[in-house]
Amino acid sequence: METLQFEAVKVALKQDATGYVLTLKVHPDEIPDELMRDFVGTRYVIVAARLNDDETPVSVNNRVTRSGMLCRDSRFHKWLDSKDFEAKHTEQSATNWLHDRCGISSRTELNGNKIAQIKFDKIVKEFEGSKYYESF
């Protein structure tokens, strides 16, 4: 899969009846030609990393956000498969697995449930130490 990589600055975020509209500002020297040529309405999958002043990515510390990212990650699905996870590998099945392992009914419980936080952090550490995390 070919990807387009460029730096952008968040300019605005608003909501309409169908979702959020995110406006990004891209320097003219940075915008990929492919993006310019694509029609309005072209779909993209977006991967974003907030940058520190030294150009290094900021780590995601919010467990709720991190759990959502993890459950959508195909590498995490492969890791679950290596652990004999037998459900169809989708965001929902990974979410169900995570709920079961952390003893929660919603990922938002990771905000205040200390026991669930410890379990989640252990899962993340194990996954990030696996060959599946490194194979991206």
C-alpha positions in Angstrom: 0.0 0.0 0.0 1.4 3.4 -1.0 0.9 6.2 1.5 0.9 9.9 1.3 3.0 11.6 4.0 2.9 15.3 4.8 2.8 17.6 7.7 -0.4 19.5 8.4 -1.7 21.9 11.0 -5.2 21.7 12.5 -7.1 24.9 11.6 -10.7 24.1 12.5 -13.0 21.4 13.7 -16.8 21.6 13.3 -19.7 19.3 13.4 -22.5 18.8 10.9 -25.4 16.3 10.7 -23.2 13.5 9.4 -20.0 13.9 11.5 -17.1 16.1 12.1 -15.4 18.3 9.5 -11.6 18.6 10.1 -9.8 21.4 8.3 -6.0 21.1 7.9 -3.5 23.6 6.6 -0.7 22.1 4.4 2.2 24.1 3.2 2.3 24.3 -0.7 5.6 22.5 -0.8 4.4 19.6 1.3 1.1 18.7 -0.3 1.3 15.5 -2.4 0.4 15.8 -6.0 -1.8 12.7 -5.7 -3.9 14.4 -3.1 -4.3 17.5 -5.3 -5.4 15.4 -8.3 -8.0 13.2 -6.4 -11.6 14.2 -6.6 -13.5 15.8 -3.7 -15.2 12.9 -2.0 -12.2 10.5 -2.4 -12.0 8.4 0.8 -8.8 8.1 2.8 -7.7 6.2 5.9 -5.8 8.8 8.1 -3.0 8.0 10.5 -1.9 11.0 12.5 0.8 11.6 15.1 1.0 14.8 17.1 4.5 16.2 16.9 6.7 17.6 19.7 8.8 20.7 19.1 11.7 18.4 18.3 9.7 16.7 15.6 9.3 13.4 17.6 5.7 12.0 17.9 3.8 12.5 21.1 2.8 9.3 22.9 -0.9 8.6 23.4 -1.4 8.6 27.1 -5.2 8.4 27.1 -6.1 4.8 27.6 -9.6 5.2 26.1 -8.1 6.7 22.9 -5.2 4.1 22.9 -7.7 1.2 23.3 -9.7 2.4 20.3 -6.6 2.7 18.2 -5.5 -0.7 19.3 -8.8 -2.4 18.5 -8.6 -1.0 14.9 -5.0 -2.2 14.4 -4.6 -5.2 12.1 -1.4 -6.1 13.9 -3.3 -6.3 17.2 -5.8 -8.7 15.4 -2.9 -10.9 14.3 -1.5 -10.9 17.8 -4.9 -11.9 19.2 -4.9 -14.7 16.6 -1.5 -15.9 17.9 -3.1 -16.1 21.4 -5.9 -18.4 20.1 -8.4 -15.7 19.7 -11.2 -17.3 17.7 -13.5 -14.5 16.7 -13.6 -12.7 13.4 -10.9 -10.0 13.5 -12.8 -6.8 13.5 -12.7 -3.7 15.7 -15.8 -5.0 17.5 -14.4 -8.5 18.3 -11.1 -7.0 19.5 -13.1 -4.6 21.7 -15.1 -7.5 23.1 -11.9 -9.4 23.9 -10.4 -6.3 25.6 -13.6 -5.8 27.6 -13.4 -9.4 28.8 -9.7 -9.3 29.7 -9.9 -6.0 31.5 -13.2 -6.7 33.2 -15.1 -3.7 31.8 -18.2 -3.2 29.8 -17.0 0.0 28.1 -13.6 1.4 27.1 -14.5 4.6 28.9 -14.1 2.7 32.2 -10.4 2.8 31.5 -10.6 6.4 32.7 -11.1 5.6 36.4 -10.9 1.8 37.0 -7.4 1.3 38.4 -7.6 -2.5 38.1 -8.7 -2.3 34.5 -5.9 0.2 33.8 -3.3 -2.2 35.1 -4.7 -5.0 33.0 -4.8 -2.8 29.9 -1.3 -1.6 30.4 -0.1 -5.2 30.7 -1.9 -6.1 27.5 -0.3 -3.1 25.7 3.1 -3.9 27.0 2.8 -7.6 25.9 1.6 -6.6 22.4 4.2 -3.9 21.9 6.9 -6.4 22.8 5.6 -8.9 20.3 6.8 -9.6 16.7 3.4 -8.4 15.5 3.9 -4.9 16.8 7.3 -4.6 15.1 6.0 -5.9 11.8 4.6 -2.7 10.4 
